[in-house]
Amino acid sequence: MAFLREVERWPAPRDQALARVPFYAGARISEVVALDVEDVRMSRRIGELRLYGKGAKVRTVPLKPQLRMALATWIEARASWVGADGPALFLNRAGRRLSATGASEIITAITAPARFEDPATAHVLRHTFGTSLVRGGAGLVTVAELLGHSRVETVRIYSKPTQADKVKALEHLTVDE
């Protein structure tokens, strides 16, 4: 996927980890910048991310290995940053918590060389997360929980059928020969 290729090319571990969170954890940009180091729980093989969503709801999302490795690399590099003694996971150059605007600008900068038709925003990456799960066969209840939606109906947008889905559905019709 072009987005992931651009993330791999980007030299900064912070930015690589930041861009992967909406894509692999379905996080909103506000949830990404609200993360503290202690919200990332990892062992050698597994991990989870604790996200603080709308309405002060807390959810945990298992970490895909690609996100776990990126976060581990960033957390190691973060130790040498100004502000590393604070709780914020993603820091700006002044050592303070990265803002939503700053995080959005990083994602835009990473994907600019690909010249996508539509910009790859955190919201688009979150939408890709939800759509990929639904198309991969995950149940709507599970996807709703992972995205932090309290209503399953809200997740229906991620399950809109493609033209290929519609054609395949028609294969189930009985044909009188």
ZICOR-V62827 format. One record per residue. N is the residue number from 1. PHI is phi in radians with two decimals (NA if undefined). OMEGA is omega in radians with two decimals (* if undefined). NEAR is the number of other C-alpha atoms within 10 Angstrom. Layout:
[[N & PHI & OMEGA & NEAR] [N & PHI & OMEGA & NEAR]]
//
This chain:
[[1 & NA & -3.05 & 5] [2 & -1.06 & 3.14 & 11] [3 & -1.03 & -3.10 & 18] [4 & -1.15 & 3.07 & 15] [5 & -1.10 & 3.13 & 12] [6 & -1.16 & 3.11 & 16] [7 & -1.10 & 3.12 & 20] [8 & -1.06 & -3.12 & 13] [9 & -1.28 & -3.05 & 10] [10 & -1.20 & -3.00 & 15] [11 & -1.39 & -3.00 & 10] [12 & -1.63 & -3.14 & 14] [13 & -1.03 & 3.11 & 20] [14 & -1.04 & -3.06 & 21] [15 & -1.20 & 3.09 & 19] [16 & -1.07 & 3.12 & 24] [17 & -1.14 & -3.13 & 22] [18 & -0.99 & -3.09 & 26] [19 & -1.21 & -3.12 & 29] [20 & -1.40 & -3.07 & 26] [21 & -1.09 & 3.10 & 26] [22 & -1.13 & -3.08 & 24] [23 & -1.28 & -3.07 & 23] [24 & -1.77 & 3.14 & 21] [25 & -2.18 & 3.10 & 24] [26 & 1.18 & -3.07 & 26] [27 & -1.43 & 2.98 & 27] [28 & -1.27 & -3.13 & 25] [29 & -1.07 & 3.11 & 22] [30 & -1.13 & 3.11 & 17] [31 & -1.28 & 3.14 & 17] [32 & -1.11 & -3.07 & 26] [33 & -1.32 & 3.09 & 22] [34 & -1.45 & -3.11 & 21] [35 & -1.10 & 2.98 & 20] [36 & -1.86 & 3.12 & 17] [37 & -0.98 & -3.10 & 17] [38 & -1.21 & 3.09 & 12] [39 & -1.40 & 3.09 & 17] [40 & -1.79 & 3.14 & 19] [41 & -1.99 & -3.07 & 15] [42 & -2.43 & 2.91 & 17] [43 & -2.03 & -3.13 & 8] [44 & -1.11 & -3.03 & 8] [45 & -2.05 & -3.06 & 10] [46 & -2.27 & 3.09 & 12] [47 & -3.03 & 3.06 & 18] [48 & -2.59 & -3.12 & 19] [49 & -2.06 & 3.09 & 23] [50 & -1.70 & -3.09 & 17] [51 & -1.96 & 3.11 & 27] [52 & -1.85 & -3.03 & 20] [53 & -1.69 & 3.13 & 18] [54 & -1.09 & 3.11 & 13] [55 & 1.18 & 3.13 & 6] [56 & 1.01 & 3.09 & 8] [57 & -1.43 & 3.13 & 11] [58 & -1.90 & 3.06 & 11] [59 & -2.40 & 3.05 & 15] [60 & -2.04 & -3.14 & 19] [61 & -2.18 & 3.07 & 18] [62 & -1.07 & -3.12 & 17] [63 & -1.61 & 2.96 & 21] [64 & -1.13 & -3.13 & 16] [65 & -0.94 & -3.12 & 13] [66 & -1.11 & 3.12 & 11] [67 & -1.32 & 3.13 & 23] [68 & -1.04 & 3.14 & 26] [69 & -1.14 & 3.14 & 17] [70 & -1.13 & 3.12 & 19] [71 & -1.17 & 3.12 & 25] [72 & -1.08 & 3.12 & 16] [73 & -1.10 & 3.13 & 15] [74 & -1.15 & -3.11 & 20] [75 & -1.07 & 3.09 & 19] [76 & -1.14 & -3.14 & 10] [77 & -1.19 & -3.11 & 14] [78 & -1.02 & -3.09 & 21] [79 & -0.99 & -3.12 & 11] [80 & -1.65 & -3.12 & 10] [81 & -1.47 & 2.96 & 13] [82 & -1.08 & 3.13 & 14] [83 & 1.58 & -3.11 & 17] [84 & -1.11 & 3.11 & 18] [85 & -1.41 & 3.12 & 11] [86 & -1.57 & -3.06 & 13] [87 & -1.41 & -3.01 & 16] [88 & -1.05 & 3.10 & 20] [89 & -1.25 & -3.09 & 24] [90 & -1.80 & -3.08 & 25] [91 & -1.86 & 2.98 & 22] [92 & -1.58 & -3.07 & 16] [93 & -1.14 & 3.12 & 10] [94 & -1.49 & 3.11 & 10] [95 & 1.57 & 3.10 & 16] [96 & -1.77 & 3.11 & 16] [97 & -1.02 & 3.10 & 20] [98 & -1.14 & 3.13 & 19] [99 & -1.45 & 3.09 & 17] [100 & -1.08 & 3.11 & 17] [101 & -1.11 & 3.12 & 11] [102 & -1.07 & 3.13 & 14] [103 & -1.12 & 3.12 & 23] [104 & -1.10 & 3.12 & 18] [105 & -1.12 & 3.11 & 12] [106 & -1.14 & -3.14 & 18] [107 & -1.08 & 3.10 & 22] [108 & -1.09 & -3.14 & 16] [109 & -1.13 & 3.14 & 15] [110 & -1.07 & -3.02 & 23] [111 & -1.57 & -3.11 & 21] [112 & -0.97 & -3.12 & 14] [113 & -1.07 & -3.12 & 9] [114 & -1.33 & 3.14 & 14] [115 & 0.90 & 3.09 & 10] [116 & -1.07 & 3.10 & 11] [117 & -1.05 & 3.06 & 6] [118 & -1.98 & -3.12 & 7] [119 & -1.10 & 3.11 & 13] [120 & -1.54 & 3.12 & 20] [121 & -1.54 & 3.08 & 19] [122 & -1.04 & 3.13 & 26] [123 & -1.14 & 3.09 & 16] [124 & -1.12 & 3.13 & 16] [125 & -1.15 & 3.08 & 24] [126 & -1.12 & 3.12 & 22] [127 & -1.12 & 3.09 & 21] [128 & -1.07 & 3.08 & 17] [129 & -0.98 & -3.11 & 22] [130 & -1.10 & -3.14 & 27] [131 & -1.11 & 3.14 & 19] [132 & -1.07 & 3.13 & 16] [133 & -1.14 & -3.13 & 18] [134 & -1.12 & -3.13 & 19] [135 & -1.15 & 3.10 & 14] [136 & -1.43 & 3.07 & 9] [137 & 1.83 & 3.10 & 8] [138 & -1.19 & 3.12 & 13] [139 & -1.20 & -3.11 & 12] [140 & -1.09 & 3.13 & 20] [141 & -1.14 & 3.12 & 15] [142 & -1.12 & -3.14 & 15] [143 & -1.10 & 3.10 & 22] [144 & -1.03 & -3.14 & 19] [145 & -1.14 & 3.14 & 16] [146 & -1.11 & 3.13 & 20] [147 & -1.48 & -3.14 & 25] [148 & 1.42 & 3.09 & 22] [149 & -1.65 & 3.13 & 17] [150 & -1.46 & -3.13 & 13] [151 & -2.00 & 3.13 & 12] [152 & -1.10 & -3.13 & 14] [153 & -1.01 & -3.14 & 11] [154 & -1.13 & -3.08 & 12] [155 & -1.42 & -3.11 & 23] [156 & -0.99 & 3.14 & 15] [157 & -1.04 & -3.13 & 11] [158 & -1.39 & -3.07 & 19] [159 & -1.94 & 3.12 & 14] [160 & -1.06 & -3.09 & 12] [161 & -1.26 & 3.03 & 12] [162 & -1.50 & 3.07 & 9] [163 & -1.06 & 3.12 & 9] [164 & -1.10 & 3.09 & 8] [165 & -1.09 & -3.13 & 11] [166 & -1.16 & 3.12 & 10] [167 & -1.10 & 3.14 & 11] [168 & -1.11 & 3.12 & 11] [169 & -1.05 & -3.13 & 11] [170 & -1.15 & 3.10 & 9] [171 & -1.12 & -3.12 & 9] [172 & -1.45 & 3.13 & 8] [173 & -1.23 & 3.08 & 8] [174 & -1.30 & -3.14 & 7] [175 & -2.00 & 3.11 & 6] [176 & -1.53 & -3.10 & 4] [177 & -1.85 & * & 3]]
//
